[in-house]
Amino acid sequence: MNPSLIDLDVNGIRLRHLEWRSPEPATQRPVVLVHGLSSQGHTWDAIAADLARDRRVIAPDLRGHGDSAWAPDGYHVEKFVADLEATLHLAGIDEVDYVGQSFGGQVGIALAGSRPELVKRLIINDMGPEIAAASVGATRTTVSGADLRGFASVDAAEDHYRQLYPEWRSDFVRSFAEHQLRENWAGKYVLKADPDLFWLLGSAGRKSVPYLWKMAGRITVPVLLLWCRRSEVLDATIVDKLVDMLADGRVHEVDAGHFFPREDPEQFVRLVREFVDTEH
């Protein structure tokens, strides 16, 4: 099932989102799938197609990512939240189940904390209002792509990502190579993401931490935190603090790395469905 590609003018910039609709009328709430930092909406293709069997599925390219425009007014978390609110409003959606990978989970925390009537279930994969100090350096290197100048072809990019992420399922590697990059004027394939996003892992991102903890404390809807135990992004202190402050929060530990949805999408979808299809 291929998604529709929809461009909207939102908050002064052009934003792209992907949408899947099954041939049959949806019987469940729409689900929003939000990617991590420097990624893009196509990272959800296989997962979205599965969920779209009975749901309308939206996967945005956040501002500065994928085929959305880079944002001259910046990348504070509140900007992403405002973009999502406007996008869902224009799509005629007034309540969703929200699934966020990594930074997309932080955006979900802010959205659920500020708009409890919009987010009915929140699933966060391997992220909290802040990341563990032990993971900061490795995360900045991965997101920035500082050692990556470009590729001669998509096939060359696929080879690079296959070596970098050997645990990913093969189709996710290929999709990442196809959609993460753009061909530049020199005929090289380079990252689509705005390099300024890098600062979200530095001083600009640290300024959002108190706000994100504040928003977490305001969340009233059920929350599932998927804690990837082969990742260093979270530690027990952050997990315990987050769950303690949530009105209805639970943790499910998985034997996976930070990119669990791309390692084992079948298990990921099963956990998502079990959580969002259950009334709490």
Backbone hydrogen bonds, N-H to C=O, Kabsch-Sander energy under -0.5 kcal/mol:
donor,donor_aa,acceptor,acceptor_aa,energy
4,S,19,E,-3.0
6,I,4,S,-0.6
6,I,17,H,-2.8
8,L,15,L,-2.7
10,V,8,L,-0.8
10,V,13,I,-3.0
13,I,10,V,-2.0
15,L,8,L,-3.2
15,L,13,I,-0.5
17,H,6,I,-2.7
18,L,59,A,-2.6
19,E,4,S,-2.1
20,W,57,V,-2.4
27,T,54,D,-1.4
28,Q,54,D,-1.5
31,V,56,R,-2.3
32,V,97,D,-2.6
33,L,58,I,-2.7
34,V,32,V,-0.6
34,V,99,V,-2.9
35,H,33,L,-0.5
35,H,60,P,-0.5
39,S,36,G,-1.8
43,T,40,Q,-1.8
44,W,41,G,-2.0
45,D,42,H,-1.9
48,A,44,W,-3.6
49,A,45,D,-2.3
50,D,46,A,-1.4
51,L,47,I,-2.4
52,A,48,A,-2.2
53,R,50,D,-1.6
54,D,51,L,-1.4
55,R,51,L,-0.6
57,V,20,W,-2.3
58,I,31,V,-2.4
59,A,18,L,-2.6
61,D,16,R,-2.8
62,L,60,P,-0.8
64,G,69,A,-2.4
65,H,62,L,-2.4
66,G,39,S,-0.5
68,S,65,H,-2.4
69,A,14,R,-2.9
74,G,71,A,-1.4
79,K,76,H,-1.7
80,F,76,H,-1.2
81,V,77,V,-2.1
82,A,78,E,-2.4
83,D,79,K,-2.2
84,L,80,F,-2.3
85,E,81,V,-2.6
86,A,82,A,-2.2
87,T,83,D,-2.6
88,L,84,L,-2.7
89,H,85,E,-2.1
90,L,86,A,-2.5
91,A,87,T,-1.6
92,G,89,H,-1.5
93,I,88,L,-2.8
94,D,92,G,-0.5
96,V,118,L,-2.9
97,D,30,P,-2.2
98,Y,121,R,-2.9
99,V,32,V,-3.0
100,G,123,I,-2.7
101,Q,34,V,-2.7
102,S,100,G,-0.6
102,S,125,N,-2.1
104,G,101,Q,-2.5
105,G,102,S,-2.0
106,Q,102,S,-1.0
107,V,103,F,-2.1
108,G,104,G,-1.7
109,I,105,G,-2.2
110,A,106,Q,-2.2
111,L,107,V,-2.5
112,A,108,G,-3.0
113,G,109,I,-2.1
114,S,110,A,-1.7
115,R,111,L,-2.6
118,L,115,R,-1.8
119,V,115,R,-1.6
120,K,96,V,-3.1
120,K,118,L,-0.6
121,R,96,V,-0.8
122,L,222,P,-2.0
123,I,98,Y,-2.8
124,I,224,L,-2.7
125,N,100,G,-2.9
126,D,124,I,-0.8
126,D,226,L,-2.9
132,A,233,V,-3.2
135,S,132,A,-1.6
136,V,132,A,-0.5
136,V,133,A,-1.0
139,T,135,S,-2.5
140,R,136,V,-2.4
141,T,137,G,-1.9
142,T,138,A,-2.2
143,V,139,T,-2.6
144,S,140,R,-2.3
145,G,141,T,-1.4
146,A,141,T,-0.6
148,L,145,G,-2.3
149,R,147,D,-0.7
151,F,189,Y,-1.5
157,A,153,S,-1.8
158,E,154,V,-2.7
159,D,155,D,-2.1
160,H,156,A,-1.9
161,Y,157,A,-2.7
162,R,158,E,-2.3
163,Q,159,D,-1.7
164,L,160,H,-2.1
165,Y,161,Y,-2.7
168,W,165,Y,-1.7
169,R,262,R,-3.1
172,F,169,R,-1.2
173,V,169,R,-1.3
174,R,170,S,-2.0
175,S,171,D,-2.2
176,F,172,F,-2.2
177,A,173,V,-2.2
178,E,174,R,-2.1
179,H,175,S,-2.2
180,Q,176,F,-2.3
182,R,190,V,-2.9
184,N,182,R,-0.6
184,N,188,K,-3.1
187,G,184,N,-2.0
189,Y,151,F,-2.9
190,V,182,R,-2.8
190,V,188,K,-0.7
192,K,180,Q,-2.1
194,D,64,G,-2.5
197,L,194,D,-2.1
198,F,195,P,-1.7
199,W,196,D,-1.5
200,L,197,L,-2.1
201,L,198,F,-2.0
202,G,199,W,-1.7
204,A,199,W,-0.7
205,G,199,W,-1.4
206,R,202,G,-2.1
207,K,203,S,-1.5
208,S,204,A,-0.5
208,S,205,G,-1.3
209,V,206,R,-1.1
212,L,208,S,-2.6
213,W,209,V,-2.4
214,K,210,P,-2.2
215,M,211,Y,-2.5
216,A,212,L,-2.3
217,G,213,W,-1.8
218,R,214,K,-0.5
218,R,215,M,-1.1
219,I,215,M,-0.6
219,I,216,A,-1.1
223,V,248,D,-2.7
224,L,122,L,-2.6
225,L,223,V,-0.5
225,L,250,R,-2.7
226,L,124,I,-3.0
226,L,224,L,-0.6
227,W,225,L,-0.8
227,W,252,H,-2.0
228,C,226,L,-0.7
229,R,227,W,-0.8
229,R,254,V,-2.4
230,R,256,A,-2.6
231,S,228,C,-1.5
239,V,235,D,-2.3
240,D,236,A,-2.8
241,K,237,T,-2.1
242,L,238,I,-2.4
243,V,239,V,-2.5
244,D,240,D,-2.3
245,M,241,K,-1.3
246,L,242,L,-1.1
247,A,219,I,-1.1
249,G,246,L,-0.5
250,R,223,V,-1.9
252,H,225,L,-2.7
254,V,227,W,-2.4
256,A,254,V,-1.8
260,F,257,G,-0.9
262,R,259,F,-1.6
263,E,259,F,-1.1
263,E,260,F,-0.7
264,D,260,F,-2.6
268,F,264,D,-2.2
269,V,265,P,-2.8
270,R,266,E,-2.1
271,L,267,Q,-2.4
272,V,268,F,-2.4
273,R,269,V,-3.0
274,E,270,R,-2.5
275,F,271,L,-1.7
276,V,272,V,-2.8
277,D,273,R,-2.2
278,T,275,F,-0.8
